[in-house]
Amino acid sequence: MNFISSVKDKMADRLKYDGSYEQIIKFYVYLRSPFAGGGRDKGAGSARMLAPALLLCGLFAALCLCWMVKGVLLSLRLDADIAAASRVSGRAPSFANAGGSGGLGDFTAANPFGADLPVKEENGASARAAALDSLSLQGTLPNIGAWIDGPDGTQLYLKGQNVSGYTLEKIKYGEVVLSDGKEEHSLYLFLSGGTAAKSAAPSSASSSAQQPSGPKLDFSGIEPAKEGQEGAVPRELVDALLMNPYDELGKLRMTPAEDGSGMKLERIAPDSVFARVGVSQGDVIQAINGVAISNMADAANAVNSLMAGTRFDVTVQRGGKPLALKYQVK
């Protein structure tokens, strides 16, 4: 207790020394006076209590105002950040639109990660339209195949095959229908020897084109093939037959053989090119250039190999025995 009393006395002496002691006593008496005063001093005490209360209320109101201002500023800053991020993301290139975005366009064009890039339908459609314009119909085998001249020359296409990005859907006399999956386009054969006509909406009148007929063929250079003897056919005659097979096909009739070994010649006209090259009525055509023949589609597919070849072989069955007829195209 003596130690505590001595510390208290020293603190009091220190406060008295620097003048703070009197200030503390005065402030204590000022705060205590409203409660210690009599009735006549109540009004003055209430007035003295009002000042600290107003000060505390002002401090609390200022604190609330600061919190409100801080919240408004944070909200404005957040809105500004979101708007800035939206503007930046709108300018940033992506794999979908990076084709014309400067240096990044080269990177996306290389596509090192194999990303799925959108296909430019306009360029694809224009390329297919250009390919369609380059096609011309040269001949048809109804429901089987058609000879179409394109960038790679004249070729025989079977029904369902792809022709420069189009599918060969229908084959009629003098007309074929090509489809790109969305729209159908028709190619027509000009009987006058001109180029084929093209249309996206074929009419009923044009679809009923008559079977074309070509000029009379020259058989002067034909040498018939026999067993052990090679025959010869002029190149001009082969090309003429490939371009217009209708007249010669009308001079023969073929049916599938009963044993399924090939196509049997039921009828053949004496003035046909087939009779002149050594084929006889009753022969069963089994293969052309090694391609087995079991129907007209196989025959049309085998004829395609005759376009650029200089030789061709025809395997037939005659009188129940196989016979190989070999020809040279001169």
Secondary structure as a PSIPRED ss2 file (coil, helix, strand):
# PSIPRED VFORMAT (PSIPRED V4.0)

   1 M C   1.000  0.000  0.000
   2 N H   0.000  1.000  0.000
   3 F H   0.000  1.000  0.000
   4 I H   0.000  1.000  0.000
   5 S H   0.000  1.000  0.000
   6 S H   0.000  1.000  0.000
   7 V H   0.000  1.000  0.000
   8 K H   0.000  1.000  0.000
   9 D H   0.000  1.000  0.000
  10 K H   0.000  1.000  0.000
  11 M H   0.000  1.000  0.000
  12 A H   0.000  1.000  0.000
  13 D H   0.000  1.000  0.000
  14 R H   0.000  1.000  0.000
  15 L H   0.000  1.000  0.000
  16 K H   0.000  1.000  0.000
  17 Y H   0.000  1.000  0.000
  18 D H   0.000  1.000  0.000
  19 G C   1.000  0.000  0.000
  20 S H   0.000  1.000  0.000
  21 Y H   0.000  1.000  0.000
  22 E H   0.000  1.000  0.000
  23 Q H   0.000  1.000  0.000
  24 I H   0.000  1.000  0.000
  25 I H   0.000  1.000  0.000
  26 K H   0.000  1.000  0.000
  27 F H   0.000  1.000  0.000
  28 Y H   0.000  1.000  0.000
  29 V H   0.000  1.000  0.000
  30 Y H   0.000  1.000  0.000
  31 L H   0.000  1.000  0.000
  32 R H   0.000  1.000  0.000
  33 S H   0.000  1.000  0.000
  34 P H   0.000  1.000  0.000
  35 F H   0.000  1.000  0.000
  36 A H   0.000  1.000  0.000
  37 G C   1.000  0.000  0.000
  38 G C   1.000  0.000  0.000
  39 G H   0.000  1.000  0.000
  40 R H   0.000  1.000  0.000
  41 D H   0.000  1.000  0.000
  42 K H   0.000  1.000  0.000
  43 G H   0.000  1.000  0.000
  44 A H   0.000  1.000  0.000
  45 G H   0.000  1.000  0.000
  46 S H   0.000  1.000  0.000
  47 A H   0.000  1.000  0.000
  48 R H   0.000  1.000  0.000
  49 M H   0.000  1.000  0.000
  50 L H   0.000  1.000  0.000
  51 A H   0.000  1.000  0.000
  52 P H   0.000  1.000  0.000
  53 A H   0.000  1.000  0.000
  54 L H   0.000  1.000  0.000
  55 L H   0.000  1.000  0.000
  56 L H   0.000  1.000  0.000
  57 C H   0.000  1.000  0.000
  58 G H   0.000  1.000  0.000
  59 L H   0.000  1.000  0.000
  60 F H   0.000  1.000  0.000
  61 A H   0.000  1.000  0.000
  62 A H   0.000  1.000  0.000
  63 L H   0.000  1.000  0.000
  64 C H   0.000  1.000  0.000
  65 L H   0.000  1.000  0.000
  66 C H   0.000  1.000  0.000
  67 W H   0.000  1.000  0.000
  68 M H   0.000  1.000  0.000
  69 V H   0.000  1.000  0.000
  70 K H   0.000  1.000  0.000
  71 G H   0.000  1.000  0.000
  72 V H   0.000  1.000  0.000
  73 L H   0.000  1.000  0.000
  74 L H   0.000  1.000  0.000
  75 S H   0.000  1.000  0.000
  76 L H   0.000  1.000  0.000
  77 R H   0.000  1.000  0.000
  78 L H   0.000  1.000  0.000
  79 D H   0.000  1.000  0.000
  80 A H   0.000  1.000  0.000
  81 D H   0.000  1.000  0.000
  82 I H   0.000  1.000  0.000
  83 A H   0.000  1.000  0.000
  84 A H   0.000  1.000  0.000
  85 A H   0.000  1.000  0.000
  86 S H   0.000  1.000  0.000
  87 R H   0.000  1.000  0.000
  88 V H   0.000  1.000  0.000
  89 S H   0.000  1.000  0.000
  90 G H   0.000  1.000  0.000
  91 R H   0.000  1.000  0.000
  92 A C   1.000  0.000  0.000
  93 P C   1.000  0.000  0.000
  94 S C   1.000  0.000  0.000
  95 F C   1.000  0.000  0.000
  96 A C   1.000  0.000  0.000
  97 N C   1.000  0.000  0.000
  98 A H   0.000  1.000  0.000
  99 G H   0.000  1.000  0.000
 100 G H   0.000  1.000  0.000
 101 S C   1.000  0.000  0.000
 102 G C   1.000  0.000  0.000
 103 G H   0.000  1.000  0.000
 104 L H   0.000  1.000  0.000
 105 G H   0.000  1.000  0.000
 106 D H   0.000  1.000  0.000
 107 F H   0.000  1.000  0.000
 108 T H   0.000  1.000  0.000
 109 A H   0.000  1.000  0.000
 110 A H   0.000  1.000  0.000
 111 N C   1.000  0.000  0.000
 112 P C   1.000  0.000  0.000
 113 F C   1.000  0.000  0.000
 114 G C   1.000  0.000  0.000
 115 A C   1.000  0.000  0.000
 116 D C   1.000  0.000  0.000
 117 L C   1.000  0.000  0.000
 118 P C   1.000  0.000  0.000
 119 V C   1.000  0.000  0.000
 120 K C   1.000  0.000  0.000
 121 E H   0.000  1.000  0.000
 122 E H   0.000  1.000  0.000
 123 N H   0.000  1.000  0.000
 124 G H   0.000  1.000  0.000
 125 A H   0.000  1.000  0.000
 126 S H   0.000  1.000  0.000
 127 A H   0.000  1.000  0.000
 128 R H   0.000  1.000  0.000
 129 A H   0.000  1.000  0.000
 130 A H   0.000  1.000  0.000
 131 A H   0.000  1.000  0.000
 132 L H   0.000  1.000  0.000
 133 D H   0.000  1.000  0.000
 134 S C   1.000  0.000  0.000
 135 L C   1.000  0.000  0.000
 136 S E   0.000  0.000  1.000
 137 L E   0.000  0.000  1.000
 138 Q E   0.000  0.000  1.000
 139 G E   0.000  0.000  1.000
 140 T E   0.000  0.000  1.000
 141 L E   0.000  0.000  1.000
 142 P C   1.000  0.000  0.000
 143 N C   1.000  0.000  0.000
 144 I C   1.000  0.000  0.000
 145 G E   0.000  0.000  1.000
 146 A E   0.000  0.000  1.000
 147 W E   0.000  0.000  1.000
 148 I E   0.000  0.000  1.000
 149 D E   0.000  0.000  1.000
 150 G E   0.000  0.000  1.000
 151 P C   1.000  0.000  0.000
 152 D C   1.000  0.000  0.000
 153 G E   0.000  0.000  1.000
 154 T E   0.000  0.000  1.000
 155 Q E   0.000  0.000  1.000
 156 L E   0.000  0.000  1.000
 157 Y E   0.000  0.000  1.000
 158 L E   0.000  0.000  1.000
 159 K C   1.000  0.000  0.000
 160 G C   1.000  0.000  0.000
 161 Q C   1.000  0.000  0.000
 162 N E   0.000  0.000  1.000
 163 V E   0.000  0.000  1.000
 164 S C   1.000  0.000  0.000
 165 G C   1.000  0.000  0.000
 166 Y E   0.000  0.000  1.000
 167 T E   0.000  0.000  1.000
 168 L E   0.000  0.000  1.000
 169 E E   0.000  0.000  1.000
 170 K E   0.000  0.000  1.000
 171 I E   0.000  0.000  1.000
 172 K E   0.000  0.000  1.000
 173 Y C   1.000  0.000  0.000
 174 G C   1.000  0.000  0.000
 175 E E   0.000  0.000  1.000
 176 V E   0.000  0.000  1.000
 177 V E   0.000  0.000  1.000
 178 L E   0.000  0.000  1.000
 179 S E   0.000  0.000  1.000
 180 D C   1.000  0.000  0.000
 181 G C   1.000  0.000  0.000
 182 K C   1.000  0.000  0.000
 183 E C   1.000  0.000  0.000
 184 E E   0.000  0.000  1.000
 185 H E   0.000  0.000  1.000
 186 S E   0.000  0.000  1.000
 187 L E   0.000  0.000  1.000
 188 Y E   0.000  0.000  1.000
 189 L C   1.000  0.000  0.000
 190 F C   1.000  0.000  0.000
 191 L C   1.000  0.000  0.000
 192 S C   1.000  0.000  0.000
 193 G C   1.000  0.000  0.000
 194 G C   1.000  0.000  0.000
 195 T C   1.000  0.000  0.000
 196 A C   1.000  0.000  0.000
 197 A E   0.000  0.000  1.000
 198 K E   0.000  0.000  1.000
 199 S E   0.000  0.000  1.000
 200 A C   1.000  0.000  0.000
 201 A C   1.000  0.000  0.000
 202 P C   1.000  0.000  0.000
 203 S C   1.000  0.000  0.000
 204 S H   0.000  1.000  0.000
 205 A H   0.000  1.000  0.000
 206 S H   0.000  1.000  0.000
 207 S H   0.000  1.000  0.000
 208 S C   1.000  0.000  0.000
 209 A C   1.000  0.000  0.000
 210 Q C   1.000  0.000  0.000
 211 Q C   1.000  0.000  0.000
 212 P C   1.000  0.000  0.000
 213 S C   1.000  0.000  0.000
 214 G C   1.000  0.000  0.000
 215 P C   1.000  0.000  0.000
 216 K C   1.000  0.000  0.000
 217 L C   1.000  0.000  0.000
 218 D C   1.000  0.000  0.000
 219 F C   1.000  0.000  0.000
 220 S C   1.000  0.000  0.000
 221 G C   1.000  0.000  0.000
 222 I C   1.000  0.000  0.000
 223 E E   0.000  0.000  1.000
 224 P C   1.000  0.000  0.000
 225 A C   1.000  0.000  0.000
 226 K E   0.000  0.000  1.000
 227 E C   1.000  0.000  0.000
 228 G C   1.000  0.000  0.000
 229 Q E   0.000  0.000  1.000
 230 E C   1.000  0.000  0.000
 231 G E   0.000  0.000  1.000
 232 A E   0.000  0.000  1.000
 233 V E   0.000  0.000  1.000
 234 P C   1.000  0.000  0.000
 235 R H   0.000  1.000  0.000
 236 E H   0.000  1.000  0.000
 237 L H   0.000  1.000  0.000
 238 V H   0.000  1.000  0.000
 239 D H   0.000  1.000  0.000
 240 A H   0.000  1.000  0.000
 241 L H   0.000  1.000  0.000
 242 L H   0.000  1.000  0.000
 243 M H   0.000  1.000  0.000
 244 N C   1.000  0.000  0.000
 245 P C   1.000  0.000  0.000
 246 Y H   0.000  1.000  0.000
 247 D H   0.000  1.000  0.000
 248 E H   0.000  1.000  0.000
 249 L H   0.000  1.000  0.000
 250 G C   1.000  0.000  0.000
 251 K C   1.000  0.000  0.000
 252 L E   0.000  0.000  1.000
 253 R E   0.000  0.000  1.000
 254 M E   0.000  0.000  1.000
 255 T E   0.000  0.000  1.000
 256 P E   0.000  0.000  1.000
 257 A C   1.000  0.000  0.000
 258 E C   1.000  0.000  0.000
 259 D C   1.000  0.000  0.000
 260 G C   1.000  0.000  0.000
 261 S C   1.000  0.000  0.000
 262 G C   1.000  0.000  0.000
 263 M E   0.000  0.000  1.000
 264 K E   0.000  0.000  1.000
 265 L E   0.000  0.000  1.000
 266 E E   0.000  0.000  1.000
 267 R E   0.000  0.000  1.000
 268 I E   0.000  0.000  1.000
 269 A C   1.000  0.000  0.000
 270 P C   1.000  0.000  0.000
 271 D C   1.000  0.000  0.000
 272 S C   1.000  0.000  0.000
 273 V H   0.000  1.000  0.000
 274 F H   0.000  1.000  0.000
 275 A H   0.000  1.000  0.000
 276 R H   0.000  1.000  0.000
 277 V C   1.000  0.000  0.000
 278 G C   1.000  0.000  0.000
 279 V C   1.000  0.000  0.000
 280 S C   1.000  0.000  0.000
 281 Q C   1.000  0.000  0.000
 282 G C   1.000  0.000  0.000
 283 D C   1.000  0.000  0.000
 284 V E   0.000  0.000  1.000
 285 I E   0.000  0.000  1.000
 286 Q E   0.000  0.000  1.000
 287 A E   0.000  0.000  1.000
 288 I E   0.000  0.000  1.000
 289 N C   1.000  0.000  0.000
 290 G C   1.000  0.000  0.000
 291 V E   0.000  0.000  1.000
 292 A E   0.000  0.000  1.000
 293 I C   1.000  0.000  0.000
 294 S C   1.000  0.000  0.000
 295 N C   1.000  0.000  0.000
 296 M H   0.000  1.000  0.000
 297 A H   0.000  1.000  0.000
 298 D H   0.000  1.000  0.000
 299 A H   0.000  1.000  0.000
 300 A H   0.000  1.000  0.000
 301 N H   0.000  1.000  0.000
 302 A H   0.000  1.000  0.000
 303 V H   0.000  1.000  0.000
 304 N H   0.000  1.000  0.000
 305 S H   0.000  1.000  0.000
 306 L H   0.000  1.000  0.000
 307 M C   1.000  0.000  0.000
 308 A C   1.000  0.000  0.000
 309 G C   1.000  0.000  0.000
 310 T C   1.000  0.000  0.000
 311 R E   0.000  0.000  1.000
 312 F E   0.000  0.000  1.000
 313 D E   0.000  0.000  1.000
 314 V E   0.000  0.000  1.000
 315 T E   0.000  0.000  1.000
 316 V E   0.000  0.000  1.000
 317 Q E   0.000  0.000  1.000
 318 R E   0.000  0.000  1.000
 319 G C   1.000  0.000  0.000
 320 G C   1.000  0.000  0.000
 321 K E   0.000  0.000  1.000
 322 P E   0.000  0.000  1.000
 323 L E   0.000  0.000  1.000
 324 A E   0.000  0.000  1.000
 325 L E   0.000  0.000  1.000
 326 K E   0.000  0.000  1.000
 327 Y E   0.000  0.000  1.000
 328 Q E   0.000  0.000  1.000
 329 V E   0.000  0.000  1.000
 330 K C   1.000  0.000  0.000
